[in-house]
């Protein structure tokens, strides 16, 4: 019986963190806030990528949430961009032949990864909201060489509740 309570407490924590995101974002300012300021508001990032102009910090809200944030820290140590990356514009950038690493850097960690051994494919899924308020799932299918084969969005039917 302790396990369901633990799951509920974990879900409440994640939902609470996601609900606080607008307040955290409001406390940060592009060109002024430092990486230390970002970490003070958002905590440790899910992942960090070095780029020619600085670094990108990933803050993931999957699988319970419907957003992923990428926060760019410039070479000067200041935040140069804070963006929510699960958007139709970014999904349109996902093309057949895209390497898995580029997909991961574009959209962040997926909510769910499902391998299909017989097909030699793996599905990556991200939960997102299509404005104004439609829950959706974006799916990218990767081949056994870790390149995108196809992708698309569909309504989120709550298939996560097993």
N, C-alpha and C positions, 0 to 999 in steps of 0.2 A: 504494500500500500504506500510505502514511502516513495517509490519511483514516480507515480503520477503526481504527487505533490511536488517532487523535485522538478519534474518537467513543467508544471504550472508555474513554479517560482522562476525557472529559467526563462519561460515565455514572457512572464511579467517583466523581468529584468530587461530583456531585449526590447519589448514594446515600450518600456519606460525610457530606454536609451534613445530609441527612434523618436519618441515624442519630444525629447529634449533637444533634438538636432536643431530646430529653428532658433532656440535660445543660444545654443553654442555658436551657430553661424553668425548670429547678430553680434557676438562679442569679438569677431575677427574682422579685420579690414585688409583688403588687398594693398600691397605696397607698404604696409605698416607692421602687421602682425608677423612674428617670427615663428620658426619651427617649434620653439619651446612653447609659444602661445597656443599653437595648434594642438600640440600634444597635451597641454594643460586642459584644453576644452574637450578633445576627442579621445585622449588616451593613446595607447600604443597602436600603431597602424597594423592592419592585416598583412600588408606587404609594403616594401619600399623599392622603388626603381630609380636608379641613377640615370640622368639624361644629360645631354650636352650642356644644357642651361641650368642644371640644378638637380632636383630630385622630385619624385612624385610619391605621395603617401596615400595608400588606399585604406579607406574606412568602409567596411562592408556591413550591410544591414540584412543580408540574406541568411537563412531562408525565411525567417518570420517577417522581416521587413520587406519593403519594395523599392529600396534605394541603395545605391552604392556611390560613395563620394571619392573623388580623386582630388587631392589638394597638392598643388604645385608650389614648391619652394624654390625660388630663384637662386642663382649663384651668390647673390648678396645676402642670403639667409632669410629673406622676406617672402611672405606668401604672395604669389603672383596670380593664383587662380584657385577657386574652390568651385567644383562643379559636380552635380549629380549626373552620373553617366548612363543611367538606364533610361534612355530616351529614344524616340523613333529615329532621330537624326543619327545617333550612334549605331542603332541596329541596321540602318541603311548602309553603313560603312562595312558591315560584315559581308564578305564575298567568298564564293568558292575559291579554294586555294590559299586562304588566309592561314598563316601558321597559328597554332594554339597559343603560343606566347604572345603574339600580337592581339589575339582575341582576349586573352586574360588581362593584358594591359589596358585595353579599350573599355571593357565592361566590369572588370573586377572578378572576384571569386563567385562562381555560380551557386545558386541555392541547392542544386541537385546535379549529380553526375551519375548517369546510368550507362554501364557498358553492355553492349550486345555482342557477345563473343562470336556467335554464328554469322552475324552480318559483318563483323570486323569493324564496328562503328561504336561511337560513344556519344550520347546525347548530354549536352550541358544545358541547364535551364536556369533562367533568371526570372524572378517575380517582379512585376513593375505595374505602374498605374498609367493607363492611357487617359489623358485629360478628356473630360473633367474628372471622372471618377470610376473608370472601368478597370477592374483587376485583370491583368494579362500575364501570360508567360511567354518569354522569348526563348526559343530553342535553337541551338546551333548543333549540327551533327558533324562530328569529326571522324575521319577515316583512321585506319590503324597506323598511319604515319603522322597523325596529329595535325591534319589540315582540314579546314572547313569544307564540307561537301555541299551542305544546304542549310538554310536557316529560315525562320519565320516566327510570327507571333500568333497566339490564339488566346481565347478567353481562359482565365484561370478558373477552373471548375472545382478547385479545392481538392485535387487529387493527392495532396500531401498527407491528408488525414487517413492513415492506414490503420 
